[in-house]
């Protein structure tokens, strides 16, 4: 009989880990929280690895930094603790992951590139990279601002830089400086 990893509650370790990720993906805080705390304290290190993976695979934006900060708080609380403590940090991470905007783009991109490469033999991979190297993109005109020699020679100013770069923002968020005369 093969060795089976079980949680404190008798669940299959791998099923709990999968349920944690799928519940976060679906925004099910109650189930995700239960599963995360089912991994704590016996598998706390793995739980944090899984929470970080969820932040990268399933969430949009900079949520991974928030999860890392919570992990650092957890580690700090446990530095001098005889028993594992700080499960509140795990709970908060779960809440953030469930409430975050979700996107599978990073995981899809990673797997698309990896799987595409796995389908090619070594010669095809080399030819693919050679084609990419041949595509030498031109430097866009917007690069030549007051920070480059060409831009300075063209008379580009810092004021124009601020105006141009503000206009160029994609997914622009409201700013404290909206309405400021540049």
C-alpha positions as CSV (number, residue, x, y, z in Angstrom):
1,X,0.0,0.0,0.0
2,X,1.3,3.4,-0.9
3,X,1.9,6.1,1.7
4,X,-0.9,8.6,1.9
5,X,-0.5,12.2,3.2
6,X,-3.5,13.1,5.4
7,X,-4.4,16.4,7.1
8,X,-5.3,16.7,10.7
9,X,-9.0,16.2,9.8
10,X,-8.2,13.1,7.8
11,X,-8.5,14.6,4.4
12,X,-6.3,13.6,1.5
13,X,-3.5,16.3,1.4
14,X,-3.6,16.7,-2.4
15,X,-7.4,17.1,-2.5
16,X,-7.2,19.8,0.2
17,X,-4.5,21.6,-1.7
18,X,-6.5,21.4,-4.9
19,X,-9.7,22.5,-3.1
20,X,-7.9,25.5,-1.6
21,X,-6.8,26.8,-5.1
22,X,-10.1,26.1,-6.8
23,X,-12.1,27.7,-4.0
24,X,-9.9,30.8,-4.2
25,X,-10.4,30.9,-7.9
26,X,-14.1,30.9,-7.4
27,X,-14.1,33.4,-4.6
28,X,-15.4,30.9,-2.0
29,X,-13.9,32.3,1.1
30,X,-15.5,29.9,3.5
31,X,-14.2,26.7,1.7
32,X,-10.8,28.2,0.9
33,X,-10.4,29.3,4.5
34,X,-11.3,25.9,5.8
35,X,-8.9,24.2,3.4
36,X,-6.0,26.5,4.2
37,X,-6.5,26.0,7.9
38,X,-6.8,22.3,7.3
39,X,-3.2,22.5,6.0
40,X,-2.2,24.6,9.1
41,X,-0.2,23.8,11.2
42,X,1.1,20.5,9.9
43,X,1.7,21.7,6.4
44,X,2.0,25.5,6.9
45,X,5.1,25.8,4.7
46,X,3.3,24.1,1.8
47,X,0.2,26.1,2.5
48,X,2.2,29.3,1.9
49,X,3.8,27.9,-1.2
50,X,0.3,27.2,-2.5
51,X,-1.1,30.6,-1.6
52,X,1.8,32.3,-3.5
53,X,1.2,30.0,-6.5
54,X,-2.5,31.0,-6.5
55,X,-1.5,34.6,-6.4
56,X,0.6,34.2,-9.5
57,X,-1.6,31.7,-11.5
58,X,-5.1,33.0,-10.7
59,X,-5.0,36.7,-9.7
60,X,-4.7,39.9,-11.6
61,X,-2.4,42.7,-10.4
62,X,0.2,42.9,-7.7
63,X,-1.4,40.6,-5.2
64,X,1.7,38.4,-4.9
65,X,3.4,41.2,-3.0
66,X,0.6,41.3,-0.5
67,X,0.8,37.6,0.0
68,X,4.6,37.8,0.5
69,X,4.1,40.5,3.1
70,X,1.6,38.3,5.0
71,X,4.1,35.4,4.8
72,X,6.8,37.6,6.2
73,X,4.4,38.6,9.1
74,X,3.7,34.9,9.7
75,X,7.4,34.1,9.8
76,X,8.1,37.0,12.2
77,X,5.3,35.9,14.6
78,X,6.7,32.4,14.5
79,X,10.4,33.3,15.1
80,X,10.2,32.8,18.8
81,X,7.0,30.7,19.0
82,X,7.2,27.2,20.3
83,X,4.0,26.1,18.6
84,X,2.9,27.3,15.1
85,X,1.1,30.6,15.5
86,X,-0.2,33.4,13.3
87,X,-2.9,31.5,11.3
88,X,-4.6,34.9,11.0
89,X,-2.0,35.7,8.3
90,X,-3.1,32.7,6.3
91,X,-6.7,33.6,6.7
92,X,-6.1,37.2,5.5
93,X,-4.1,35.8,2.5
94,X,-7.1,33.6,1.7
95,X,-9.5,36.5,1.9
96,X,-7.3,38.7,-0.4
97,X,-7.0,35.9,-2.9
98,X,-10.7,35.2,-3.0
99,X,-11.6,38.9,-3.3
100,X,-8.9,39.8,-5.9
101,X,-9.6,40.3,-9.5
102,X,-9.0,37.0,-11.1
103,X,-7.0,36.3,-14.3
104,X,-5.4,33.1,-15.5
105,X,-3.3,35.1,-18.1
106,X,0.1,34.5,-16.4
107,X,-0.5,30.8,-16.1
108,X,-1.9,30.5,-19.6
109,X,1.0,32.5,-21.1
110,X,3.5,30.4,-19.2
111,X,1.9,27.1,-20.2
112,X,1.4,28.2,-23.8
113,X,5.0,29.1,-24.3
114,X,6.2,26.0,-22.4
115,X,3.9,23.6,-24.2
116,X,4.6,25.2,-27.6
117,X,8.4,24.6,-27.0
118,X,7.8,21.1,-25.8
119,X,6.0,20.2,-29.1
120,X,9.1,21.3,-31.1
121,X,12.3,19.3,-31.6
122,X,15.6,21.1,-30.9
123,X,16.1,22.1,-34.5
124,X,12.7,23.7,-34.7
125,X,13.2,25.6,-31.5
126,X,16.5,27.0,-32.8
127,X,14.8,28.0,-36.1
128,X,12.0,29.7,-34.1
129,X,14.5,31.7,-32.1
130,X,16.4,32.6,-35.2
131,X,13.2,34.0,-36.8
132,X,12.6,36.1,-33.7
133,X,16.2,37.4,-33.7
134,X,15.8,38.5,-37.4
135,X,12.8,40.6,-36.4
136,X,14.8,43.6,-35.3
137,X,12.2,46.1,-34.1
138,X,12.7,49.8,-34.6
139,X,13.0,52.0,-31.6
140,X,9.7,53.9,-31.3
141,X,9.8,57.7,-31.7
142,X,8.4,58.1,-28.2
143,X,11.7,56.9,-26.8
144,X,13.4,60.0,-27.9
145,X,12.5,62.4,-25.1
146,X,14.5,64.6,-22.8
147,X,16.3,61.5,-21.3
148,X,18.0,60.5,-24.6
149,X,20.7,62.2,-26.6
150,X,18.6,62.2,-29.8
151,X,15.7,63.6,-27.8
152,X,17.8,66.4,-26.3
153,X,19.2,67.2,-29.8
154,X,15.6,67.5,-31.0
155,X,14.8,70.0,-28.2
156,X,12.6,67.7,-26.2
157,X,11.8,69.2,-22.7
158,X,10.9,67.6,-19.4
159,X,7.5,69.4,-19.5
160,X,6.8,67.7,-22.8
161,X,7.9,64.4,-21.3
162,X,5.4,64.7,-18.5
163,X,2.6,65.6,-20.9
164,X,3.4,62.8,-23.4
165,X,3.9,60.1,-20.8
166,X,0.7,61.0,-19.0
167,X,-1.3,60.8,-22.2
168,X,0.3,57.4,-23.0
169,X,-0.8,55.7,-19.8
170,X,-2.8,52.5,-20.4
171,X,-5.4,51.5,-17.7
172,X,-4.9,54.9,-16.1
173,X,-6.0,55.2,-12.5
174,X,-7.2,58.4,-11.0
175,X,-4.3,60.5,-9.8
176,X,-3.8,62.9,-6.9
177,X,-2.5,65.3,-9.5
178,X,-5.4,65.1,-12.0
179,X,-6.1,68.7,-13.1
180,X,-2.6,69.9,-12.4
181,X,-1.3,72.2,-15.1
182,X,1.7,70.5,-16.6
